[in-house]
Amino acid sequence: MGMDRPRNWLGARATILLPVLVAVLSFVTGVVNISAVSISGPLGDLIPRSIQRTAGFTGALTGFSLLVSVVGLRRRLRIAWYATVVLLPVAAIQGLVQSSAVSLPFIGPVPSSAVSIPLVVLSLLSLPTMLLNRRRFDRPIDLSTAQLAAGAALIGSLMYGTAGSYALRDEFANLSTATDAFYYTLVTASTVGYGDVTPQSQQAKLFGMSVVVLGTASFAIALGSLLGPAIEKRLSEALGNMTDAQLDLLENHVLVLGHGDLTEPIIEELTGAIEFVVITPDTETATRLQQRDISVLTADPSDEEPMQRAGIEDAAAVVAATNNDAQDALAILTAKTLNPEVNIVAAATDRENIEKLRRAGADTVISPAVLGGHLIVQSALGREGMENIADHLLDVRDEDDADI
């Protein structure tokens, strides 16, 4: 267990945290350089003037894009991994070129390298971590029909508005390029309407009205598709379920399969000692555990799908300790099939089921009834120290502080 801890620095959490830090630094660097019209970094002489003028706000855009990619990383999406791998070098390059002196209120001229250098270093450090954890991000993007329709409607309305306004550019004031046409479509469809681009003919006005109707409708549909998952998340939490984003970050944790009278003392011991997840089919039990801030997944603990969602491949141990030895045996068999290397500990309610649980795949089988009975009998026969042994069993910890 002790040898596993260094891997946490390069695990799923590091893969999420480092890009977040890069995104924040990239955004700050971009904001600091937002008014800069030229750059003076080591690549300043090699960068075209047109690109230099956009160096200020591109850093902020890269930071925002990285934050969007991090949302996908939390869901272990492969496309988010690719996007982050591309954006990290971009952030590093922007950190190199964004090093002009800027003036800050109450401070005066400050070299933006104070922010850009950490941005470059952190971006370069994040990239190997992303590459080492590539296998974790293997999920294809899974869009619902509603989300696909919302995306198609939004893109279609923007294309319609851009193409139409550009075709009618002679009938609009201050609209002469495709960029102007897209700008007009975007501010009109989003109901911002700055008023700097206005229709000058009846036909242009009718077209503008159609852009308003189609654009606002597509934006509303897209917003609904985004709010839907957030509402589902709240419902999942109310029902005692962990979200996919929470499950995806689990590693070196303990899976507790099922819940019963024997499980509660185990949960009390695990709380605060190591991260763990309880899988139980009982909704009321799941809600009660969730109210105690215990990670729980409402599902059949003997099924493959919930174990995979709970990250059994990255689990440090599995515990099966309910009042039903038959259910525990089935759960152990499934867990051993999914991860033959995981350490499985089981509690046998009946003494005759100890060997059955071992044959199912449990590495360690403990019978609380047999153990307690043995201590009581030895105490009744006058053996001294039995109470001290029981106290020692309750207080024992190994050298790695791993209770399991």
C-alpha positions as CSV (number, residue, x, y, z in Angstrom):
1,M,0.0,0.0,0.0
2,G,2.8,2.4,0.8
3,M,4.4,1.9,-2.6
4,D,1.2,3.0,-4.3
5,R,1.2,6.5,-2.8
6,P,3.8,8.2,-5.1
7,R,1.6,7.3,-8.1
8,N,-1.1,9.6,-6.8
9,W,1.1,12.6,-7.8
10,L,0.8,11.4,-11.4
11,G,-2.8,10.0,-11.2
12,A,-6.2,11.2,-12.2
13,R,-6.3,14.1,-9.8
14,A,-3.0,15.5,-11.0
15,T,-4.2,15.1,-14.6
16,I,-7.2,17.3,-13.7
17,L,-5.5,19.8,-11.4
18,L,-2.5,20.7,-13.5
19,P,-4.6,21.8,-16.6
20,V,-6.8,23.8,-14.3
21,L,-3.8,25.7,-13.0
22,V,-2.5,26.2,-16.6
23,A,-5.9,27.5,-17.6
24,V,-6.0,30.1,-14.7
25,L,-2.4,31.2,-15.5
26,S,-3.2,31.5,-19.2
27,F,-6.3,33.5,-18.5
28,V,-4.5,35.8,-16.1
29,T,-1.6,36.3,-18.6
30,G,-4.0,37.1,-21.4
31,V,-5.9,39.6,-19.2
32,V,-2.6,41.3,-18.2
33,N,-1.6,41.6,-21.9
34,I,-5.0,42.5,-23.2
35,S,-3.9,46.1,-24.0
36,A,-0.5,45.1,-25.5
37,V,-0.2,45.8,-29.2
38,S,3.2,44.1,-29.5
39,I,5.3,41.5,-27.7
40,S,8.9,41.5,-26.7
41,G,9.6,37.9,-25.7
42,P,12.3,35.6,-27.0
43,L,10.1,34.8,-30.0
44,G,9.1,38.5,-30.5
45,D,11.1,39.0,-33.7
46,L,9.8,35.8,-35.3
47,I,6.1,36.5,-34.7
48,P,4.1,38.4,-37.4
49,R,2.8,41.8,-36.4
50,S,-0.8,40.7,-36.9
51,I,-0.4,37.8,-34.5
52,Q,1.4,40.1,-32.0
53,R,-1.7,42.3,-31.8
54,T,-3.9,39.4,-30.9
55,A,-1.5,37.9,-28.3
56,G,-3.4,39.6,-25.5
57,F,-6.8,38.1,-25.8
58,T,-5.7,34.7,-27.3
59,G,-4.2,33.7,-23.9
60,A,-7.6,34.3,-22.2
61,L,-9.3,32.3,-24.9
62,T,-6.9,29.4,-24.4
63,G,-7.4,29.5,-20.7
64,F,-11.2,29.3,-21.1
65,S,-10.8,26.5,-23.7
66,L,-8.7,24.5,-21.2
67,L,-11.3,24.9,-18.6
68,V,-13.9,23.4,-21.0
69,S,-11.5,20.6,-21.7
70,V,-11.1,19.9,-18.0
71,V,-14.8,19.4,-17.8
72,G,-14.5,16.7,-20.4
73,L,-11.4,15.2,-18.6
74,R,-13.5,14.8,-15.4
75,R,-15.8,12.5,-17.5
76,R,-12.7,10.7,-19.0
77,L,-13.6,11.7,-22.5
78,R,-11.0,10.9,-25.1
79,I,-11.7,14.0,-27.2
80,A,-11.1,16.1,-24.1
81,W,-7.7,14.4,-23.7
82,Y,-6.8,15.2,-27.3
83,A,-7.9,18.9,-26.9
84,T,-5.9,19.3,-23.7
85,V,-2.8,17.8,-25.2
86,V,-3.1,20.3,-28.1
87,L,-3.9,23.3,-25.9
88,L,-1.1,22.8,-23.3
89,P,1.7,23.5,-25.9
90,V,-0.3,26.4,-27.2
91,A,-0.5,27.8,-23.7
92,A,3.3,27.4,-23.3
93,I,4.0,29.2,-26.6
94,Q,1.6,32.0,-25.6
95,G,3.5,32.2,-22.4
96,L,6.8,32.7,-24.3
97,V,5.5,35.4,-26.6
98,Q,3.4,37.3,-24.0
99,S,6.2,39.0,-22.1
100,S,5.8,42.7,-22.8
101,A,5.9,45.2,-19.9
102,V,2.4,46.2,-18.7
103,S,1.3,48.9,-16.2
104,L,-0.9,47.8,-13.3
105,P,-2.9,50.2,-11.1
106,F,-1.1,51.3,-7.9
107,I,1.9,49.2,-9.0
108,G,3.2,50.6,-12.2
109,P,5.2,48.9,-15.0
110,V,5.4,45.1,-14.3
111,P,7.0,42.5,-16.6
112,S,4.3,40.0,-17.5
113,S,7.0,37.3,-17.4
114,A,6.2,37.1,-13.7
115,V,3.0,35.2,-14.8
116,S,4.1,33.9,-18.2
117,I,7.2,32.0,-17.0
118,P,5.2,29.9,-14.5
119,L,2.7,29.4,-17.3
120,V,5.3,27.9,-19.6
121,V,6.8,25.7,-16.8
122,L,3.5,24.4,-15.7
123,S,2.3,23.7,-19.2
124,L,5.4,21.7,-20.0
125,L,5.0,19.8,-16.7
126,S,1.4,19.0,-17.4
127,L,2.0,17.5,-20.8
128,P,3.9,14.3,-19.6
129,T,1.3,13.8,-16.9
130,M,-1.4,13.8,-19.6
131,L,0.5,11.4,-21.7
132,L,1.2,9.0,-18.8
133,N,-2.5,8.8,-18.0
134,R,-3.8,8.4,-21.6
135,R,-5.4,5.1,-20.9
136,R,-7.7,6.7,-18.3
137,F,-9.4,8.8,-20.9
138,D,-11.0,6.2,-23.1
139,R,-14.6,7.1,-23.2
140,P,-16.1,8.3,-26.5
141,I,-18.3,11.4,-26.3
142,D,-21.8,10.3,-25.6
143,L,-24.4,12.9,-26.8
144,S,-28.1,12.4,-26.5
145,T,-30.4,13.0,-29.4
146,A,-31.6,16.2,-27.8
147,Q,-28.0,17.5,-27.4
148,L,-27.2,16.6,-31.0
149,A,-30.3,18.4,-32.2
150,A,-29.4,21.4,-30.1
151,G,-25.9,21.6,-31.5
152,A,-27.2,21.2,-35.1
153,A,-29.8,23.9,-34.6
154,L,-27.3,26.3,-33.1
155,I,-24.7,25.8,-35.8
156,G,-27.4,25.8,-38.6
157,S,-28.9,29.1,-37.4
158,L,-25.4,30.7,-37.2
159,M,-24.6,29.5,-40.7
160,Y,-27.9,30.7,-42.0
161,G,-27.5,34.2,-40.4
162,T,-23.9,34.6,-41.5
163,A,-24.5,33.5,-45.1
164,G,-27.7,35.5,-45.5
165,S,-26.4,38.7,-44.0
166,Y,-23.2,38.5,-46.1
167,A,-25.3,38.0,-49.2
168,L,-27.4,41.0,-48.3
169,R,-24.3,43.1,-47.1
170,D,-25.2,46.0,-49.5
171,E,-28.5,46.4,-47.6
172,F,-26.9,46.6,-44.1
173,A,-25.0,49.5,-42.6
174,N,-21.4,48.7,-41.4
175,L,-21.4,45.1,-42.8
176,S,-19.0,44.4,-45.6
177,T,-17.0,41.2,-44.7
178,A,-17.8,37.6,-43.6
179,T,-16.5,38.5,-40.1
180,D,-19.0,41.4,-39.9
181,A,-21.8,39.0,-41.0
182,F,-20.9,36.5,-38.3
183,Y,-20.7,39.2,-35.7
184,Y,-24.1,40.5,-36.7
185,T,-25.6,37.0,-36.5
186,L,-24.1,36.3,-33.2
187,V,-25.2,39.5,-31.4
188,T,-28.6,39.3,-33.0
189,A,-29.3,35.6,-32.2
190,S,-28.0,36.1,-28.6
191,T,-30.4,39.1,-28.3
192,V,-27.4,41.4,-27.4
193,G,-28.0,43.7,-30.4
194,Y,-25.4,46.5,-30.1
195,G,-27.0,48.4,-32.9
196,D,-23.8,49.1,-34.9
197,V,-24.9,46.9,-37.8
198,T,-28.4,47.6,-38.9
199,P,-30.6,46.6,-41.8
200,Q,-31.3,49.4,-44.3
201,S,-34.0,47.8,-46.5
202,Q,-37.3,46.0,-46.0
203,Q,-35.8,42.7,-47.2
204,A,-32.9,43.1,-44.8
205,K,-35.3,43.8,-41.9
206,L,-37.3,40.7,-42.7
207,F,-34.1,38.7,-42.8
208,G,-33.0,40.2,-39.4
209,M,-36.3,39.2,-37.9
210,S,-35.8,35.6,-39.1
211,V,-32.4,35.6,-37.5
212,V,-33.8,36.7,-34.2
213,V,-36.5,34.0,-34.2
214,L,-34.2,31.1,-35.3
215,G,-31.2,32.3,-33.3
216,T,-33.0,32.7,-30.0
217,A,-34.8,29.4,-30.4
218,S,-31.5,27.6,-31.1
219,F,-29.8,29.3,-28.1
220,A,-32.7,28.3,-25.9
221,I,-32.5,24.7,-27.0
222,A,-28.8,24.6,-26.5
223,L,-29.2,26.1,-23.0
224,G,-31.8,23.5,-22.1
225,S,-29.5,20.7,-23.2
226,L,-26.7,22.1,-21.0
227,L,-29.0,22.5,-18.0
228,G,-30.4,19.0,-18.3
229,P,-27.3,17.2,-17.1
230,A,-27.0,19.7,-14.2
231,I,-30.5,18.9,-13.1
232,E,-29.9,15.2,-13.4
233,K,-26.8,15.6,-11.2
234,R,-28.9,17.2,-8.5
235,L,-31.4,14.4,-8.7
236,S,-28.6,11.8,-8.5
237,E,-27.3,13.5,-5.3
238,A,-30.8,13.6,-3.8
239,L,-31.2,9.9,-4.5
240,G,-27.9,9.1,-2.9
241,N,-25.9,8.5,-6.1
242,M,-22.4,9.7,-6.9
243,T,-22.0,11.5,-10.2
244,D,-19.9,10.2,-13.1
245,A,-17.4,13.0,-12.5
246,Q,-16.9,12.0,-8.9
247,L,-16.6,8.3,-9.8
248,D,-14.0,9.0,-12.5
249,L,-11.6,10.6,-10.1
250,L,-11.4,7.6,-7.8
251,E,-8.1,5.7,-7.4
252,N,-6.4,3.6,-4.7
253,H,-9.7,3.4,-2.9
254,V,-11.8,0.7,-1.3
255,L,-15.0,-0.8,-2.7
256,V,-17.5,-1.8,0.0
257,L,-19.9,-4.2,-1.7
258,G,-23.3,-4.2,-0.1
259,H,-24.5,-2.9,3.2
260,G,-25.6,-4.8,6.4
261,D,-25.1,-5.0,10.1
262,L,-21.5,-6.1,9.6
263,T,-20.8,-3.2,7.2
264,E,-21.5,-0.3,9.5
265,P,-18.4,-0.8,11.8
266,I,-16.3,-1.2,8.7
267,I,-17.5,2.1,7.3
268,E,-16.8,3.8,10.6
269,E,-13.2,2.5,10.5
270,L,-12.7,3.5,6.8
271,T,-14.1,7.0,7.3
272,G,-11.2,9.5,7.4
273,A,-8.6,6.7,6.8
274,I,-9.0,6.1,3.1
275,E,-11.3,7.0,0.3
276,F,-14.1,4.4,-0.2
277,V,-17.3,3.8,-2.1
278,V,-20.3,1.8,-0.9
279,I,-22.4,0.0,-3.5
280,T,-25.8,-1.0,-2.2
281,P,-29.2,-1.6,-4.0
282,D,-31.2,-0.1,-1.1
283,T,-32.2,3.5,-2.0
284,E,-33.0,4.4,1.6
285,T,-29.6,3.2,2.8
286,A,-27.9,5.0,0.0
287,T,-29.7,8.3,0.9
288,R,-28.8,7.8,4.5
289,L,-25.1,7.2,3.7
290,Q,-25.1,10.2,1.3
291,Q,-26.4,12.4,4.1
292,R,-23.4,11.4,6.2
293,D,-21.1,12.5,3.3
294,I,-20.2,8.9,2.4
295,S,-19.6,8.1,-1.2
296,V,-22.3,5.7,-2.4
297,L,-23.6,4.1,-5.6
298,T,-27.1,2.8,-5.7
299,A,-26.8,-0.5,-7.7
300,D,-26.6,-4.2,-7.3
301,P,-23.1,-4.9,-5.8
302,S,-22.8,-8.2,-7.7
303,D,-23.2,-6.6,-11.1
304,E,-20.2,-5.7,-13.3
305,E,-21.4,-2.3,-14.5
306,P,-21.5,-0.6,-11.0
307,M,-18.2,-2.1,-10.1
308,Q,-16.6,-0.7,-13.3
309,R,-18.2,2.7,-12.7
310,A,-16.8,2.7,-9.1
311,G,-13.3,2.1,-10.6
312,I,-12.5,-1.4,-9.5
313,E,-9.6,-1.5,-11.9
314,D,-7.9,1.3,-9.8
315,A,-9.2,0.1,-6.4
316,A,-6.7,-0.9,-3.6
317,A,-9.1,-3.3,-1.9
318,V,-12.6,-4.7,-1.9
319,V,-14.7,-5.5,1.2
320,A,-17.7,-7.8,1.2
321,A,-19.4,-7.9,4.6
322,T,-23.1,-8.0,4.5
323,N,-25.4,-10.5,6.3
324,N,-25.9,-12.5,3.2
325,D,-22.9,-14.9,2.5
326,A,-24.4,-16.0,-0.8
327,Q,-24.7,-12.4,-2.1
328,D,-21.2,-11.7,-0.9
329,A,-19.8,-14.7,-2.7
330,L,-21.4,-13.6,-6.0
331,A,-20.1,-10.1,-5.5
332,I,-16.6,-11.4,-4.7
333,L,-16.6,-13.6,-7.8
334,T,-17.6,-10.7,-10.0
335,A,-14.9,-8.4,-8.4
336,K,-12.2,-11.1,-8.9
337,T,-13.2,-11.5,-12.5
338,L,-12.9,-7.7,-13.2
339,N,-9.7,-7.2,-11.3
340,P,-7.8,-10.4,-10.4
341,E,-5.0,-8.5,-8.6
342,V,-7.3,-6.6,-6.2
343,N,-7.2,-7.6,-2.5
344,I,-10.6,-8.9,-1.4
345,V,-11.6,-9.2,2.2
346,A,-14.8,-10.9,3.2
347,A,-16.7,-11.4,6.5
348,A,-18.5,-14.7,6.8
349,T,-21.8,-14.7,8.7
350,D,-21.8,-18.5,9.0
351,R,-18.8,-20.6,9.8
352,E,-19.5,-23.2,7.1
353,N,-19.3,-20.5,4.4
354,I,-15.7,-19.5,5.1
355,E,-14.2,-21.9,2.5
356,K,-16.9,-21.0,0.0
357,L,-16.0,-17.4,0.2
358,R,-12.3,-18.3,-0.3
359,R,-13.2,-20.4,-3.3
360,A,-15.2,-17.4,-4.7
361,G,-12.0,-15.4,-4.7
362,A,-11.6,-13.7,-1.3
363,D,-8.0,-13.4,-0.2
364,T,-8.9,-13.0,3.4
365,V,-12.1,-14.3,5.1
366,I,-12.9,-13.4,8.7
367,S,-15.8,-14.8,10.7
368,P,-16.8,-12.3,13.4
369,A,-19.0,-14.9,15.1
370,V,-16.2,-17.5,15.2
371,L,-13.6,-14.9,16.3
372,G,-15.9,-13.5,19.0
373,G,-16.8,-17.0,20.2
374,H,-13.2,-18.0,20.4
375,L,-12.3,-15.0,22.6
376,I,-15.3,-15.6,24.9
377,V,-14.5,-19.3,25.3
378,Q,-10.8,-18.6,26.1
379,S,-11.9,-16.0,28.6
380,A,-14.3,-18.4,30.2
381,L,-11.6,-21.0,30.6
382,G,-9.5,-18.6,32.6
383,R,-7.0,-17.6,29.9
384,E,-5.6,-14.2,30.8
385,G,-5.1,-11.4,28.4
386,M,-8.1,-12.2,26.1
387,E,-9.6,-8.7,26.7
388,N,-6.3,-7.2,25.8
389,I,-6.1,-9.2,22.6
390,A,-9.6,-8.0,21.6
391,D,-8.6,-4.4,22.3
392,H,-5.4,-4.9,20.2
393,L,-7.5,-6.3,17.3
394,L,-9.6,-3.1,17.4
395,D,-6.6,-0.7,17.6
396,V,-4.2,-2.5,15.3
397,R,-2.7,-0.5,12.3
398,D,0.0,-1.7,9.9
399,E,3.1,0.3,9.2
400,D,1.6,2.0,6.2
401,D,-1.5,3.2,8.2
402,A,-3.7,1.2,5.8
403,D,-6.6,-0.2,7.9
404,I,-7.4,-2.8,5.2
